[in-house]
Amino acid sequence: MPQDNITLECTEARAEGKPPSRYITTRNKKSINTPNRLEKMKFNWFLKRRTLHREIK
């Protein structure tokens, strides 16, 4: 399957006035398991805890 490079950005950091952490990862273009935006729990270095990161364009 073809792969897409995507960027995941923290959803909680901006509300707390900190810079958002970003991760770059890949996903399958034609995956039926993730038709919407990808969401993962990742570590935010600025907040020093795991937070929800959502796919951005």
C-alpha positions in Angstrom: 0.0 0.0 0.0 1.2 3.5 -0.7 2.4 5.5 2.3 1.7 9.2 3.2 3.8 11.3 5.5 1.7 13.1 8.0 2.3 15.5 10.9 0.8 14.9 14.4 0.4 18.0 16.6 -0.5 18.2 20.3 -4.0 19.3 21.0 -3.5 20.5 24.6 -0.4 22.7 24.5 -1.9 25.8 22.9 -4.6 26.0 25.6 -1.9 26.1 28.3 0.2 28.7 26.5 3.0 26.4 25.5 4.4 25.6 22.0 2.9 22.4 20.5 5.0 19.4 20.0 4.9 17.8 16.6 5.8 14.3 15.3 6.2 13.1 11.7 5.0 9.6 10.9 3.4 7.6 8.0 0.0 6.1 7.3 -1.5 4.0 4.6 -3.4 6.1 2.0 -6.1 3.5 1.4 -6.5 2.1 4.9 -10.1 1.3 5.8 -9.1 1.3 9.5 -8.3 5.1 9.7 -10.6 6.9 7.3 -10.5 10.1 9.5 -7.6 12.0 11.0 -5.2 9.9 12.9 -5.0 10.4 16.7 -2.3 9.0 19.0 -1.1 9.5 22.5 2.5 10.9 22.3 4.9 12.5 24.8 4.9 16.3 24.8 8.3 17.6 25.9 7.0 21.1 26.8 4.3 19.8 29.1 6.3 16.8 30.4 3.4 14.3 29.9 1.6 12.2 27.4 -1.0 14.1 25.4 -3.3 13.5 22.5 -1.8 14.3 19.1 -4.0 14.8 16.1 -3.1 14.8 12.4 -2.8 18.2 10.8 -2.6 19.1 7.1 
